Amino acid sequence: MIWIEVIVGVLLLISAVMALASAAGLIRLNDFFPRMHVPALTATLGTWCVTWAAVLYFSALDGGLAVYYWLVAVFMTVTVPITTVLLTRAALFRLRAQRAPGIPPPLKLRVVTAEDER
């Protein structure tokens, strides 16, 4: 049982390092857009490390596979990138409305009709 506790401890330490890397990225980076990238990656990886630790520990403790902890990791893996994209798009639209310098214009979509394809 001690080897499981060592592995769980290492996984939790990796998760703590990911949280520290996320905090360092937020402090070090000075713009909103680079700041969005670091927490999204580290939160997902940190969540997976905690999930692996929980599954390993409680599977060994109960004597069966504890799969319900995977729901947290799957939920975080799906929602964190979506939230990051939505927040980034909202910031981009806000900067475009303020006409901030250096912000690219919106893409112009061209509607393709059946006549254009011929």
Secondary structure, 3 states (H helix, E strand, C coil): CHHHHHHHHHHHHHHHHHHHHHHHHHHHCCCHHHHHHHHHHHHHHHHHHHHHHHHHHHHHHHCCCCCCCHHHHHHHHHHHHHHHHHHHHHHHHHHHHCCCCCCCCCCCCCCCCCCCCC
